[in-house]
Amino acid sequence: MLGKGSKLYSIAKLKCPRCHEGDLFENNNLLSWSRFSQMKDHCSVCQQVYEPEPGYYYGAMYVSYGLTTAPTLAFVVLMMLYSGEVTLWSLMAALVLSLVLFLPAIFKLSRAIWINIFISYNPTAASSPQARGH
């Protein structure tokens, strides 16, 4: 299920969706703040272009919204368990805390999910590199 050739492999490892070998980001560490938003232009192995058109990743904002919901709800549940009451200010604090802690991971995963929706794995892509996307 998480082996090479599955979408989950590409998303979890932040690898090229076409060949599953090249990195999507300059820094593939999920929680690192160092250059977390710098995405490579193309795959170094199969030459797949990572931004096939201007504004390609606008749709990743919807994925990002879904990914932000999970840690925020986890913080809210923890607050309910330990304090018994959730106020507007504590809810806002949970949202800000989850965004600050998980921003690099949410950003990278939402882009990886978005590009994997549109580009499929090709097991022969690494052996026959051709620029794709423009």
C-alpha positions as CSV (number, residue, x, y, z in Angstrom):
1,M,0.0,0.0,0.0
2,L,2.9,2.4,0.7
3,G,5.2,0.8,-1.7
4,K,6.7,2.5,-4.8
5,G,4.0,2.9,-7.4
6,S,1.2,4.0,-5.1
7,K,0.1,7.6,-4.6
8,L,0.6,7.3,-0.9
9,Y,4.3,6.5,-1.4
10,S,4.7,9.7,-3.5
11,I,2.8,11.8,-1.0
12,A,4.4,10.4,2.2
13,K,8.0,10.6,0.8
14,L,7.4,13.9,-1.1
15,K,8.6,12.3,-4.3
16,C,7.8,13.0,-8.0
17,P,4.4,11.6,-8.8
18,R,5.6,10.3,-12.2
19,C,8.7,8.4,-11.4
20,H,8.6,8.3,-7.5
21,E,12.4,9.0,-7.4
22,G,13.0,12.8,-7.6
23,D,12.3,15.1,-4.7
24,L,9.4,17.6,-4.9
25,F,11.0,20.1,-2.5
26,E,14.4,21.5,-1.9
27,N,14.1,20.4,1.7
28,N,11.9,17.2,2.0
29,N,11.8,17.3,5.8
30,L,8.1,17.7,6.7
31,L,8.5,19.7,9.9
32,S,11.6,21.8,8.9
33,W,11.1,25.5,8.5
34,S,14.2,25.9,6.4
35,R,13.1,26.7,2.9
36,F,9.9,24.8,3.4
37,S,8.1,26.5,0.5
38,Q,10.8,26.1,-2.1
39,M,9.6,23.6,-4.5
40,K,11.9,22.3,-7.3
41,D,11.0,23.4,-10.9
42,H,11.1,19.8,-12.3
43,C,12.1,16.3,-11.4
44,S,15.8,15.7,-11.5
45,V,15.2,12.1,-12.7
46,C,12.3,12.1,-15.2
47,Q,12.1,15.9,-16.0
48,Q,8.4,16.1,-15.0
49,V,7.6,19.8,-14.6
50,Y,6.2,20.5,-11.1
51,E,4.2,23.6,-12.0
52,P,2.6,22.8,-15.4
53,E,0.7,26.1,-15.6
54,P,0.6,29.4,-13.7
55,G,-1.6,29.1,-10.6
56,Y,-1.5,25.3,-10.6
57,Y,-1.4,25.0,-6.8
58,Y,-4.4,27.3,-6.1
59,G,-6.5,24.1,-5.6
60,A,-4.1,22.9,-3.0
61,M,-5.5,25.5,-0.7
62,Y,-8.7,23.3,-0.4
63,V,-6.5,20.3,0.5
64,S,-4.6,22.5,3.0
65,Y,-7.9,23.4,4.6
66,G,-8.8,19.8,5.2
67,L,-5.3,19.0,6.5
68,T,-5.5,22.0,8.9
69,T,-8.8,20.7,10.4
70,A,-7.3,17.5,11.9
71,P,-4.6,19.0,14.2
72,T,-6.9,21.9,15.2
73,L,-9.7,19.4,16.2
74,A,-7.1,17.3,18.1
75,F,-6.1,20.4,20.1
76,V,-9.8,21.2,20.8
77,V,-10.4,17.7,22.0
78,L,-7.4,17.8,24.3
79,M,-8.7,21.1,25.7
80,M,-12.1,19.6,26.3
81,L,-10.6,16.6,28.1
82,Y,-8.3,18.6,30.3
83,S,-10.1,21.9,30.9
84,G,-13.7,20.9,30.4
85,E,-14.5,24.2,28.6
86,V,-13.7,25.6,25.2
87,T,-14.0,29.3,24.8
88,L,-13.6,31.3,21.6
89,W,-10.1,32.4,22.7
90,S,-9.0,28.9,23.4
91,L,-10.4,27.8,20.1
92,M,-8.5,30.6,18.3
93,A,-5.3,29.7,20.3
94,A,-5.7,26.0,19.2
95,L,-6.0,27.1,15.6
96,V,-3.0,29.4,15.7
97,L,-0.9,26.8,17.5
98,S,-1.7,24.1,15.1
99,L,-1.0,26.4,12.1
100,V,2.3,27.5,13.6
101,L,3.5,24.0,14.5
102,F,2.3,22.2,11.3
103,L,2.6,24.9,8.6
104,P,5.5,23.3,6.7
105,A,3.9,19.8,6.8
106,I,0.5,21.1,5.8
107,F,2.0,23.2,2.9
108,K,4.1,20.3,1.6
109,L,1.5,17.6,2.0
110,S,-1.2,19.7,0.3
111,R,0.9,20.3,-2.7
112,A,2.0,16.7,-2.9
113,I,-1.6,15.5,-2.7
114,W,-2.7,18.1,-5.3
115,I,0.0,17.1,-7.9
116,N,-0.7,13.4,-7.3
117,I,-4.3,13.9,-8.2
118,F,-3.4,14.9,-11.8
119,I,-0.1,13.1,-12.5
120,S,0.0,9.3,-12.5
121,Y,2.9,7.0,-11.8
122,N,4.9,5.7,-14.8
123,P,7.3,2.9,-14.0
124,T,9.4,3.6,-17.1
125,A,9.6,7.4,-16.6
126,A,13.0,7.2,-14.8
127,S,14.6,5.3,-17.7
128,S,13.2,7.5,-20.4
129,P,13.2,11.1,-19.1
130,Q,11.2,13.6,-21.1
131,A,10.0,17.0,-20.1
132,R,6.3,16.8,-19.2
133,G,4.0,19.6,-18.3
134,H,4.5,22.5,-20.7
